Amino acid sequence: MIYRRTLIPAALVFFVSFSSAGCGGEEFESRWHDREIVIDGDASEWRGTEQYSDDDKGIRFAVFNDGEYLYMCLSTWNAKTQQQILIRGLTVWFDAKGGDDRTYGIDFPMTKGPGEMRGLRETAAKDRAQAIRDLLVKSRSEMVIGRSEDSEGQWMFVEDGKELGIEAVLALDDRILVYELKVPLTGGDLLPFPDGLAEGGLAGLGLEMGKIDMGEMRKQMQGQRPPGGMGGMGGGRSGGRSGGMREIMEEELEAWMKVRLAMAP
C-alpha cells in the first residue's frame, strides 16, 4: 500500500523498480522542522511523516526544513537497493535554482573500488554477515562534497563535514538501511546553496547511483570470485534476495525532483 500524504515524486520509484527514471522533476513540499532530528541513523523520528512511503516495495523518503537547514531521510529494506547503495555509492545533487543541473553533489557513500570489492568477496566467502558489516563501516566514514560537472569536489571525512554544517550518516536499523543527510540553507562557497535559499524557495534534488567500470573491475578481480557471491543483506520484511551482481552493478539509476521549502508556521 502507498500512503499519499503529499504529492509523491514518481521518480523515487526508481529505487525499487530499478528502471532508469530520468524524470524531469515533480514538485513536492518539504515539511517544517517541528521535532528534534538527530542525524544518527535512527529513523524513528521520521516515521509517519514521509512524503513517500511504500511498505510493499521497501522504501520511505522524507524531507524537512527550517530556516537554516534541509534534512533528508531515505530508508530501505529492499536487499537489492541496499547493496546498490553500499557498493556503488549514492550522490545527492542540489540545484539552487530549482532545476536538474548537477551544480553541487555530495557523494555519500562513495563508490567502492576494485581492491575494496576483492577484499569484500574474500571475506564473504568465509562470513557473509561480517562482509556486510565491513562494507557498512567502509561506507560511512568519508564523503566528497561540492562535486559538479566541472569539479571532482573535495574529499573529507564525514566527521569533518560537521564544521561546515553538513552531517551524513548511514546505518542498519533492524535490517533497514537508513541514510540521513543535513545540509545548510545559508550561503557559502562550499555549500549547496551558495547564495542561500529562503523559506518557500524551490530546490532541485537529484539522486544518482554511482557508476563502476565493470571491465576494470573484472580484470582486477579475476579469479577472486567466491562461490555464491555476496548474496543479500538479510532480506528484511520484504524485497527478497537480490538479483544478479551484474544487474546490481550496471543499472543506470537516476531521479530528480523539485522540493518546495516549508514556511515557518
C-alpha positions in Angstrom: 0.0 0.0 0.0 1.2 3.5 -0.9 0.4 6.2 1.6 -0.2 9.5 -0.2 0.3 12.2 2.4 1.5 14.9 -0.1 2.4 14.9 -3.8 4.6 11.8 -4.2 7.5 12.2 -6.6 7.2 9.3 -9.0 10.9 9.5 -9.6 11.6 7.8 -6.3 10.1 4.6 -7.6 13.4 4.0 -9.4 14.9 2.8 -6.2 12.5 -0.1 -6.1 11.6 -0.7 -9.7 15.2 -0.4 -10.9 14.3 1.3 -14.1 16.0 4.4 -15.5 13.5 7.0 -14.3 15.1 10.3 -15.5 12.0 12.2 -14.6 12.1 15.9 -15.2 11.3 16.6 -11.6 8.0 16.6 -9.9 7.4 19.1 -7.2 6.5 18.3 -3.6 6.5 20.1 -0.4 9.1 19.8 2.4 7.8 19.7 6.0 8.6 22.3 8.6 11.1 21.1 11.2 8.7 20.6 14.1 10.6 18.0 16.0 14.2 17.2 17.0 16.0 15.4 14.2 19.4 13.9 15.1 21.5 12.6 12.2 22.4 9.3 13.9 20.9 6.5 11.7 17.8 6.1 13.9 14.8 6.8 11.7 12.2 6.7 14.5 11.6 10.5 14.5 10.8 10.3 10.7 8.2 7.6 10.8 4.7 8.8 9.9 6.0 12.0 8.3 7.3 10.6 5.0 6.4 12.2 1.7 6.8 8.8 0.1 6.1 5.5 1.9 5.7 2.1 0.2 6.0 -0.8 2.6 5.4 -3.4 -0.2 8.4 -2.1 -2.2 10.5 -1.4 0.9 11.3 2.3 0.8 10.5 5.5 2.7 11.6 9.1 2.0 11.2 12.3 3.9 12.4 15.9 3.8 12.2 18.6 6.5 13.5 22.1 6.6 13.7 25.1 9.0 15.2 28.5 8.3 18.8 27.2 8.4 18.9 23.5 7.3 17.4 20.9 4.9 17.0 17.4 6.4 16.6 14.3 4.4 16.0 10.6 5.2 15.9 7.7 2.9 15.3 4.2 4.3 15.0 0.9 2.5 14.8 -2.8 3.5 14.9 -3.9 -0.2 18.1 -6.1 -0.3 18.9 -5.2 -3.9 18.7 -1.4 -3.2 20.8 -1.8 -0.1 23.6 -3.5 -2.0 23.5 -0.9 -4.8 23.8 2.0 -2.3 26.6 0.4 -0.3 28.6 -0.9 -3.3 28.0 1.7 -6.0 27.6 4.7 -3.7 25.0 7.4 -3.9 25.2 11.0 -5.0 22.7 13.6 -3.8 22.6 16.5 -6.2 21.4 20.0 -5.4 20.3 22.7 -7.9 19.8 26.0 -6.0 17.8 27.3 -9.0 15.2 24.5 -8.7 16.2 22.7 -11.9 18.0 19.5 -12.6 21.6 20.7 -13.2 24.4 18.9 -11.3 25.7 22.1 -9.7 26.5 20.6 -6.3 26.8 17.0 -5.3 27.5 15.1 -2.1 29.0 11.6 -2.7 28.0 9.5 0.3 28.5 6.7 0.5 31.3 6.7 -2.1 31.7 4.1 -4.9 33.8 1.1 -3.9 37.0 0.4 -5.9 38.2 -3.0 -7.2 40.5 -3.5 -4.3 37.8 -3.0 -1.8 35.4 -5.3 -3.7 38.1 -8.0 -3.9 38.5 -7.9 -0.1 34.8 -8.0 0.4 34.4 -11.1 -1.7 37.2 -12.8 0.1 35.5 -12.0 3.5 32.1 -13.0 2.1 33.4 -16.5 1.2 34.0 -17.1 4.9 31.5 -14.9 6.7 28.8 -13.1 4.7 27.4 -11.2 7.7 30.9 -9.9 8.5 31.4 -8.8 4.9 28.2 -6.7 5.1 29.4 -5.2 8.4 32.7 -4.4 6.8 31.0 -2.8 3.8 28.9 -0.6 6.1 31.9 0.6 8.1 33.8 1.4 4.9 30.8 3.3 3.5 30.1 5.8 6.3 33.4 7.3 7.2 34.2 9.5 4.1 32.5 11.6 1.5 33.0 14.1 -1.3 31.3 17.5 -1.2 30.9 20.1 -3.9 31.1 17.8 -6.9 29.8 19.2 -10.2 30.0 18.7 -13.9 33.2 20.8 -13.8 34.7 19.7 -10.5 35.6 16.5 -8.7 34.7 18.2 -5.4 36.5 17.9 -2.1 37.1 14.7 -0.2 36.8 14.7 3.5 36.0 12.6 6.5 32.3 12.7 7.3 33.1 13.9 10.8 34.9 17.0 9.4 31.8 17.9 7.4 30.1 19.0 10.6 32.4 22.0 10.7 30.6 23.2 7.5 27.1 22.2 8.9 26.9 19.1 6.7 26.0 15.9 8.5 25.6 12.5 6.9 25.1 9.0 8.3 24.4 5.5 7.0 23.3 2.8 9.4 21.5 -0.5 9.7 18.5 -0.2 12.0 16.7 -3.6 12.4 17.8 -4.7 8.9 16.7 -1.4 7.4 19.3 0.7 5.7 18.9 4.3 6.9 20.5 7.3 5.1 20.2 10.7 6.7 21.6 14.0 5.4 21.6 17.5 6.8 22.8 20.5 4.7 22.8 24.3 5.4 20.4 26.5 3.5 22.6 29.5 4.3 25.1 30.8 1.8 28.7 29.7 1.4 31.1 28.7 -1.3 31.5 25.1 -0.1 27.7 24.6 0.5 24.8 23.5 -1.7 23.1 26.9 -1.8 25.9 29.5 -2.2 23.5 32.4 -2.1 21.2 30.9 0.5 17.7 29.6 0.0 14.8 31.1 2.0 11.7 29.5 3.3 9.3 28.8 0.5 12.1 28.6 -2.0 12.4 25.8 -4.6 15.4 23.5 -4.8 16.2 20.8 -7.3 17.1 17.5 -5.7 18.7 14.6 -7.6 19.5 11.0 -6.5 22.0 9.1 -8.6 23.7 5.7 -8.0 27.5 5.6 -8.6 28.9 4.0 -11.7 31.5 1.3 -11.7 33.9 0.4 -14.5 33.0 -3.3 -14.8 35.8 -4.0 -17.3 38.4 -2.8 -14.9 36.7 -4.5 -12.0 36.7 -7.9 -13.8 40.4 -7.5 -14.6 41.4 -6.8 -11.0 39.1 -9.4 -9.5 39.7 -12.2 -12.0 40.0 -15.5 -10.1 38.8 -14.0 -6.8 35.1 -14.7 -7.0 34.0 -16.9 -4.1 31.1 -19.4 -4.6 27.7 -17.8 -4.1 28.8 -14.1 -4.3 27.8 -11.6 -1.8 24.1 -12.5 -1.6 21.6 -10.3 0.1 21.6 -8.3 3.3 19.2 -10.5 5.1 16.1 -9.6 3.2 14.3 -7.6 5.9 10.5 -7.5 5.8 10.3 -7.5 2.0 12.3 -7.1 -1.1 13.5 -10.7 -1.3 17.0 -11.7 -2.3 19.0 -9.6 -4.7 19.2 -10.1 -8.4 22.4 -11.0 -10.2 25.5 -9.0 -9.4 25.6 -7.7 -13.0 22.2 -6.1 -12.6 23.2 -4.6 -9.3 26.4 -3.1 -10.7 25.3 -1.9 -14.1 21.8 -0.4 -14.0 21.6 3.3 -14.8 19.7 4.8 -11.9 19.0 8.5 -11.6 16.0 10.6 -10.5 15.2 14.3 -10.0 12.5 16.1 -8.1 11.8 19.7 -7.0 11.4 20.4 -3.3 9.4 23.4 -2.2 10.7 24.5 1.2 8.2 24.8 4.0 7.3 28.1 5.6 7.5 28.7 9.4 4.0 28.2 10.9 
